Amino acid sequence: MESSPPAFPAKASPVNAHVPSAPRRPDHPEQQYLDLLSDILETGVQRGDRTGTGTLGVFGRQMRFDLAQGFPLLTTKKLHRKSIILELLWFLRGDTNVGWLQERGVSIWDEWADAQGELGPVYGKQWRSWTAPDGRVIDQMANVVESLKTTPHSRRHIVSAWNPADVDDMALPPCHCLFQFFVAEGRLSCQLYQRSADVFLGVPFNIASYALLTMMVAKVTGLEPGEFVHTLGDAHLYLNHLDQAREQLTREPYPFPNLTLADKRDLFSFDYEDFKVTGYKAHEKIAAPIAV
C-alpha cells in the first residue's frame, strides 16, 4: 500500500524543540512577544493553512503595553517605521487601493492587489464607510471619536472591520478585525482582537500600528494614552519562519523609543511628518518570506 505524502515539506525546520534564547527580561514589555515566540515554538500545533505553507500555532494569547512606558516598536529586529505609519494613515483615509501607498514607497499590500491596485472593501472601507442594509454609510472612526468626547464611559466604543456581507469580496479578509476603546481616569486604552496573527511578520507591525492609533485618538480627544491590549486568536508561525524566530530569540531587547505627535484635534488631518520617533535602537532586520 502506497504511503501518503508528508503533510509538510521535509526541509521544514524541526518543531517543538528546546529554543535557545537570550536571558529573559521580565521587566521589559517586549519580553511578552519573545515569550509568545517561544510558546509557539515549544507547544504549537502543526497544521495546514490557506497558503499551503503550513503553520505552527496556538490559540488565545494576550499581550499588554503601557504606552506611558514608551512606544512599543519592537527592538529585537528593526521594523520599517514608514510602512507602519503610512499604512495606518491609508486606513484612516478610507482608501482600499495600493496606489497611494506605492506613491510613498510602501509595498506591503502589493501581493494582494489586483492589476488596478484594488483590494476590495478592506479595512479603510469598513472603518470609514460601512454600508448599512438601508443604504446609510457609517463612518465608524468618526463616530467613535465623537462618542469618546461626548460619552467617554460608554461601553460601545467599538470599530469592526469584519463585515460578513463583504468578506468574500476582500482580497484578504481582516486579520485584525475588531477594536474597542476604554476611558478611565483620563487615560485612553485600546483592546484589539486579531483573529489571525502572523506572529513573526505581522504582529510586530500590528502592535505598533494600534499603539499609534491609540495615541492619535487620545491626542484628538484630549486624553492621555493608556494601555494597548493585544488579544490574539489563531497565533501562528509559518513553517518557513521558524529559524528566523529562533534567531530573534537570541537577542536582548533595547529600551522602547518615544513617539511624539503634532498637536492636532482632527484624527483625519495627520500627515507622515506629524510623527517623530526618537531613541529607536534595534537589532538588524531578519528577512522572511510572506505567505500570500
C-alpha positions as CSV (number, residue, x, y, z in Angstrom):
1,M,0.0,0.0,0.0
2,E,1.4,3.4,-1.0
3,S,2.1,5.7,1.9
4,S,0.7,9.2,2.0
5,P,3.0,12.1,1.2
6,P,4.1,14.1,4.2
7,A,1.8,17.0,5.1
8,F,4.7,19.5,5.1
9,P,8.0,19.7,3.1
10,A,10.8,17.6,4.5
11,K,13.0,20.7,4.5
12,A,10.8,22.4,7.1
13,S,12.7,23.1,10.4
14,P,12.2,20.7,13.3
15,V,9.4,21.9,15.5
16,N,8.6,21.8,19.2
17,A,12.3,21.6,20.2
18,H,14.0,23.4,23.0
19,V,14.6,27.0,22.0
20,P,17.9,28.6,22.9
21,S,17.3,32.2,23.8
22,A,18.8,35.3,25.4
23,P,18.3,35.8,29.2
24,R,14.6,36.7,29.9
25,R,13.9,40.3,30.7
26,P,10.6,40.1,32.6
27,D,10.8,43.9,33.3
28,H,10.7,44.7,29.6
29,P,7.3,44.7,27.8
30,E,8.9,43.2,24.6
31,Q,9.5,40.0,26.6
32,Q,5.8,39.2,26.1
33,Y,6.4,39.0,22.4
34,L,9.5,36.9,22.8
35,D,7.7,34.6,25.2
36,L,4.9,34.2,22.6
37,L,7.6,33.1,20.0
38,S,8.9,30.6,22.5
39,D,5.4,29.4,23.4
40,I,4.6,28.7,19.7
41,L,7.9,27.0,19.0
42,E,7.7,24.8,22.1
43,T,4.0,24.0,22.3
44,G,2.4,25.0,19.0
45,V,0.4,22.5,16.9
46,Q,1.5,21.9,13.3
47,R,-1.4,22.4,10.8
48,G,-2.0,23.1,7.2
49,D,-3.3,26.6,6.1
50,R,-4.8,28.5,3.2
51,T,-1.4,29.5,1.8
52,G,-0.1,25.9,1.6
53,T,3.0,26.9,3.7
54,G,1.9,25.2,6.9
55,T,1.9,26.8,10.4
56,L,2.8,26.1,14.0
57,G,0.2,27.7,16.2
58,V,-1.5,28.3,19.5
59,F,-4.9,29.8,20.3
60,G,-5.9,32.6,22.6
61,R,-3.0,34.7,23.8
62,Q,-2.7,38.3,25.1
63,M,-0.1,41.0,25.5
64,R,-0.4,44.4,27.2
65,F,1.7,47.5,26.6
66,D,1.5,50.6,28.9
67,L,2.0,53.4,26.4
68,A,3.4,55.6,29.2
69,Q,6.4,53.4,29.2
70,G,7.4,54.1,25.6
71,F,6.2,53.4,22.1
72,P,6.1,49.6,21.5
73,L,8.2,49.4,18.4
74,L,10.0,46.1,18.8
75,T,13.7,46.2,19.1
76,T,14.9,42.6,18.7
77,K,14.6,43.2,14.9
78,K,14.4,46.5,13.1
79,L,11.0,47.5,11.8
80,H,10.1,49.8,8.9
81,R,8.5,52.7,10.7
82,K,7.5,54.4,7.5
83,S,5.4,51.5,6.4
84,I,3.6,51.3,9.8
85,I,2.7,54.9,9.9
86,L,1.7,55.3,6.2
87,E,-0.4,52.1,6.3
88,L,-2.4,53.5,9.3
89,L,-2.9,56.8,7.6
90,W,-4.1,54.9,4.5
91,F,-6.6,53.0,6.6
92,L,-7.8,56.3,8.1
93,R,-8.2,57.8,4.6
94,G,-10.8,55.1,3.9
95,D,-8.6,54.0,0.9
96,T,-8.6,50.5,-0.5
97,N,-6.2,51.0,-3.5
98,V,-2.5,50.5,-3.1
99,G,-1.7,53.4,-5.4
100,W,-1.4,55.9,-2.5
101,L,1.0,53.6,-0.7
102,Q,3.1,52.9,-3.7
103,E,3.5,56.6,-4.4
104,R,5.1,56.8,-1.0
105,G,7.3,53.8,-1.3
106,V,5.3,51.3,0.6
107,S,4.7,47.9,-1.0
108,I,3.4,45.8,1.9
109,W,0.0,45.3,0.3
110,D,1.1,44.8,-3.3
111,E,0.9,41.0,-3.2
112,W,-2.9,41.0,-2.7
113,A,-3.8,43.8,-5.1
114,D,-5.4,43.3,-8.5
115,A,-4.0,44.8,-11.7
116,Q,-5.6,48.1,-10.9
117,G,-4.3,48.2,-7.4
118,E,-7.7,47.4,-5.8
119,L,-8.1,45.2,-2.7
120,G,-11.9,45.2,-2.4
121,P,-13.8,46.5,0.7
122,V,-10.9,46.0,3.2
123,Y,-10.0,48.0,6.3
124,G,-10.4,51.5,5.0
125,K,-13.8,50.9,3.6
126,Q,-15.1,49.3,6.8
127,W,-13.6,51.9,9.1
128,R,-14.8,54.9,7.2
129,S,-17.8,53.9,5.0
130,W,-19.5,50.7,6.2
131,T,-22.7,50.4,4.2
132,A,-25.8,49.6,6.2
133,P,-28.7,47.4,4.8
134,D,-30.8,50.6,4.3
135,G,-28.1,52.2,2.3
136,R,-26.7,54.5,5.0
137,V,-22.9,54.9,5.1
138,I,-21.5,54.7,8.6
139,D,-18.1,56.3,9.4
140,Q,-17.1,54.1,12.4
141,M,-13.9,56.0,13.1
142,A,-15.6,59.5,13.1
143,N,-18.4,58.0,15.3
144,V,-16.0,56.5,17.9
145,V,-14.0,59.7,18.2
146,E,-17.3,61.7,18.8
147,S,-18.6,59.1,21.3
148,L,-15.3,59.3,23.2
149,K,-15.7,63.0,23.5
150,T,-19.4,63.0,24.5
151,T,-19.8,59.8,26.4
152,P,-16.3,58.7,27.4
153,H,-17.5,56.0,29.8
154,S,-19.7,54.2,27.2
155,R,-19.0,50.5,26.6
156,R,-19.8,51.0,22.9
157,H,-16.5,52.5,21.6
158,I,-16.1,49.7,19.1
159,V,-14.9,49.6,15.4
160,S,-15.2,46.4,13.4
161,A,-13.5,45.6,10.1
162,W,-15.3,42.2,9.9
163,N,-18.3,42.7,7.7
164,P,-19.7,39.3,6.7
165,A,-21.5,40.8,3.7
166,D,-18.2,42.0,2.2
167,V,-15.7,39.3,3.3
168,D,-15.9,37.3,0.0
169,D,-15.1,40.5,-2.0
170,M,-12.0,41.3,0.0
171,A,-8.6,40.4,-1.3
172,L,-7.7,39.4,2.2
173,P,-10.3,39.3,5.0
174,P,-9.3,41.4,8.0
175,C,-6.8,39.7,10.4
176,H,-7.0,42.5,13.0
177,C,-10.8,42.7,12.9
178,L,-12.2,44.5,15.9
179,F,-11.1,47.0,18.5
180,Q,-12.6,48.8,21.5
181,F,-11.6,51.9,23.4
182,F,-11.9,52.3,27.2
183,V,-11.6,55.6,29.2
184,A,-10.6,55.6,32.9
185,E,-9.0,58.4,34.9
186,G,-8.3,60.5,31.9
187,R,-6.4,57.7,30.1
188,L,-7.5,56.1,26.8
189,S,-6.8,52.3,26.4
190,C,-7.5,50.1,23.3
191,Q,-8.0,46.4,23.0
192,L,-7.6,44.7,19.6
193,Y,-9.0,41.3,18.8
194,Q,-6.9,39.7,16.0
195,R,-8.5,36.6,14.6
196,S,-5.3,35.5,12.6
197,A,-1.9,36.5,13.8
198,D,1.2,36.0,11.7
199,V,3.4,36.3,14.7
200,F,6.8,36.8,13.0
201,L,6.0,39.3,10.3
202,G,2.6,40.7,11.0
203,V,2.2,41.1,14.8
204,P,5.2,43.5,15.3
205,F,3.5,45.8,12.8
206,N,0.1,45.4,14.4
207,I,1.4,46.2,17.9
208,A,3.0,49.4,16.7
209,S,0.1,50.4,14.4
210,Y,-2.6,50.1,17.1
211,A,-0.4,51.7,19.7
212,L,0.0,54.6,17.3
213,L,-3.8,54.7,16.6
214,T,-4.5,54.8,20.4
215,M,-2.1,57.7,20.8
216,M,-3.6,59.6,17.9
217,V,-7.2,59.1,19.2
218,A,-6.0,60.1,22.7
219,K,-4.5,63.3,21.2
220,V,-7.6,64.4,19.4
221,T,-9.9,63.6,22.3
222,G,-7.8,65.4,25.0
223,L,-6.9,62.2,26.8
224,E,-3.6,60.6,27.9
225,P,-2.6,57.3,26.3
226,G,-3.3,54.3,28.5
227,E,-2.7,50.7,27.6
228,F,-2.7,48.8,24.3
229,V,-4.1,45.3,24.9
230,H,-3.5,42.8,22.1
231,T,-5.7,39.7,22.1
232,L,-4.8,37.0,19.6
233,G,-7.0,34.2,18.3
234,D,-5.0,31.9,16.0
235,A,-1.4,32.9,16.7
236,H,1.0,31.2,14.4
237,L,4.4,31.0,12.9
238,Y,4.7,29.9,9.3
239,L,7.0,26.9,8.9
240,N,9.4,28.9,6.8
241,H,9.7,31.5,9.7
242,L,10.8,29.1,12.4
243,D,14.6,29.6,12.0
244,Q,14.1,33.4,11.9
245,A,12.0,33.3,15.2
246,R,14.8,31.3,16.8
247,E,17.3,33.8,15.7
248,Q,15.2,36.6,17.2
249,L,15.0,34.8,20.5
250,T,18.8,35.0,20.9
251,R,18.6,38.8,21.0
252,E,18.1,41.0,24.1
253,P,15.6,43.9,23.7
254,Y,16.7,47.5,23.9
255,P,14.5,50.2,25.6
256,F,11.5,51.2,23.7
257,P,11.7,54.5,21.8
258,N,9.5,57.6,22.4
259,L,6.9,58.9,20.0
260,T,5.6,62.5,19.8
261,L,2.7,63.6,17.8
262,A,1.7,67.0,16.4
263,D,-0.9,68.8,18.4
264,K,-3.9,68.1,16.2
265,R,-7.6,67.8,17.0
266,D,-8.8,66.2,13.8
267,L,-7.9,62.5,13.5
268,F,-8.1,62.6,9.8
269,S,-5.7,65.5,9.3
270,F,-2.5,63.8,10.4
271,D,0.4,63.6,7.9
272,Y,3.5,61.5,8.0
273,E,5.5,64.5,9.1
274,D,3.4,64.8,12.3
275,F,5.1,61.8,13.9
276,K,8.5,61.8,15.5
277,V,10.1,58.6,16.8
278,T,13.2,59.2,18.9
279,G,15.6,56.8,20.6
280,Y,14.9,53.8,18.4
281,K,17.8,51.4,18.8
282,A,17.1,48.0,17.3
283,H,18.9,44.8,16.2
284,E,19.3,44.3,12.5
285,K,16.3,43.2,10.3
286,I,15.6,39.5,9.9
287,A,14.2,38.7,6.4
288,A,11.4,36.2,6.0
289,P,9.1,35.4,3.1
290,I,5.4,36.5,3.0
291,A,2.7,33.8,2.8
292,V,0.1,35.1,0.3
